[in-house]
Amino acid sequence: MKPNTKDLLSRYAVASLGLIFVAIGVALSLKSNLGTAPISCPPAVMNLQWTFLSVGTLTWMMHIVLILIQAAILRRRFKVSYLMQLPAAFVFGYLCDAAIWAFDWIQVDSYETQMFLCILTIIVTAVGVRLEVIGNAWMLAGEMTTVVLSDVTQTRFSTVKVLFDIFCVILSAAFAWFVFGYLTGDGNSVVIREGTLILAICTGLCMKITDPLVDKVFRRFLERQQ
């Protein structure tokens, strides 16, 4: 049965809200200067070198590269529906820029504040990811690339996800070392630090708590739209 217009719009609304939450998580993690999530490390560290390109712009550029990699791997199995990752990339990129601008006023003057922002990032990101899953509309290239690699290599998604995150961090650290002489950033702004590891481990754990709460509100909302 094809979804009706009301159902379709509702799912995109919920998924878009999820993108907003995840974008807020990116902005808060950057503001904490304690390390950002692995998938956001490459655009964040490249922004330190090419400041004329925003983090959001570099994010959607990275997503386009990931989509091209998917197409190269899948070839004829690459579905037209996968192209929905393109508008999702642009929307998410500009949402990241908007969130970074919106939280520019936050002053971080202690490690306690940094850790508070890191914990807040975990919660906000966990809620956002679940909203994306429930909405089942927008597809972000990072998650889809992991799905493709998992399918092609016949490896568990969780294992590929960890390896993909590690690759993103190593790539970012190598770029930072080559350009700035530091593994964590440019010497002032930090992209890779303990916050990166905390976000990688704790976001999934946090979802065990937040998922039931998000489901209770938004699954019922979507069911009423069908």
C-alpha positions, -999 to +999 in steps of 0.1 A: +000+000+000+014+034-010+016+060+017-010+088+015+001+124+012-006+131+049+015+101+059+043+110+036+045+146+048+043+135+084+072+111+080+094+138+063+085+162+090+096+138+117+127+129+098+135+165+092+131+172+130+157+144+135+181+161+111+177+194+131+185+176+163+216+159+148+227+192+134+224+208+168+245+180+182+272+187+156+271+224+166+273+217+204+301+192+200+322+218+180+314+244+206+326+222+234+360+220+218+363+186+234+360+166+201+332+161+177+315+128+165+336+107+142+314+113+111+318+150+116+355+150+121+365+153+084+345+184+075+353+200+109+391+196+105+390+207+069+371+238+079+401+248+100+422+249+069+397+262+044+377+287+065+360+301+034+340+268+033+316+264+062+313+231+081+279+226+066+292+231+030+321+206+037+296+182+052+274+180+021+305+179-001+317+149+019+282+133+016+283+137-022+317+118-022+301+091-001+272+088-026+297+084-055+315+057-035+282+039-031+275+041-068+310+028-076+305-002-053+269-010-062+270-001-099+238-015-114+224-022-080+225+015-071+188+024-068+173+056-080+158+060-045+193+063-031+195+097-048+173+111-021+206+112-002+214+143-022+187+167-010+192+152+025+229+161+023+222+197+013+195+201+040+216+186+067+247+207+057+228+240+059+211+229+091+246+224+106+256+259+096+224+273+111+229+255+144+266+266+146+255+302+141+227+299+166+250+286+194+278+310+187+269+330+218+278+301+242+309+308+263+330+278+272+353+287+301+358+255+320+362+217+315+329+212+333+311+233+307+329+214+279+317+181+294+282+194+299+280+203+262+294+169+253+267+151+274+240+174+259+254+165+225+249+128+232+213+132+243+203+155+214+220+133+188+204+101+202+170+117+199+177+130+164+190+096+151+159+079+164+136+105+148+154+098+115+148+061+119+111+065+128+105+090+100+120+066+074+123+094+048+156+113+045+187+091+040+220+105+052+250+093+032+271+083+062+246+058+075+237+045+039+274+040+031+277+019+062+247-002+051+262-007+016+296-017+030+279-041+055+259-057+027+288-060+002+312-074+027+286-096+045+297-080+078+276-070+107+264-034+105+277-026+140+311-038+131+313-018+099+300+012+117+328+011+142+354+006+114+339+034+094+340+057+124+377+048+131+385+055+094+369+090+097+389+098+128+422+085+114+417+104+081+409+136+101+439+131+124+462+125+094+450+156+077+454+177+108+490+164+113+500+170+077+485+205+076+489+218+112+513+195+129+487+184+155+466+153+156+437+169+173+431+201+152+450+232+144+464+238+179+436+261+190+404+245+179+400+208+188+382+183+165+395+150+179+398+145+216+381+125+244+348+139+234+351+120+201+355+087+219+327+095+244+303+104+216+312+073+196+305+050+226+278+067+246+254+079+218+243+043+212+240+036+249+219+067+254+195+056+227+185+026+248+170+052+272+158+078+248+144+055+221+113+044+241+105+080+250+108+092+214+088+062+201+060+068+226+054+103+213+063+102+176+052+066+166+018+074+178+018+106+159+027+089+127+002+061+132-025+086+134-015+101+100-019+068+082 
